[in-house]
């Protein structure tokens, strides 16, 4: 009976872990020359919640140490690219909004992206040919995208 319980419990855990994973297409075919699937053991919402919590903790620590830059122009410059595009009425295809799905991958024409995604490989990021606009920013004052 004990062996049956252990086996049933192990089977239940395996089934839960498989059903908890989500499959996402991380890049559009031909966009960056790579087509791959990504398996996530947690939901995109749980990932976003964890990132938001960690960001809040980091901001609180920086605030307590007096390390935050109160300049509103600096804050506006480092906002996500997607936020700026949407504010100007430009539609942006997004899903996760945290750089894990690849839905918003956009071609870079000029400028240097500040990659903050988890979709592109280090080689793709170094090439600076594409950017995930949902979470990334620009390292240069001017970033030209193929919208």
CORCOR-V276645 format. One record per run of one state. SS is the DSSP state (A for helix, B for strand, O for the rest). FROM is the first residue (numbers start at 1). LEN is the number of residues. If there is no record, write none. Layout:
ss/from/len
SS/FROM/LEN
SS/FROM/LEN
This chain:
ss/from/len
O/1/1
A/2/19
O/21/1
B/22/4
O/26/11
B/37/4
O/41/3
A/44/21
O/65/7
A/72/6
O/78/3
A/81/7
O/88/17
B/105/6
O/111/2
B/113/2
O/115/7
A/122/6
O/128/2
B/130/3
O/133/4
B/137/2
O/139/5
B/144/3
O/147/1
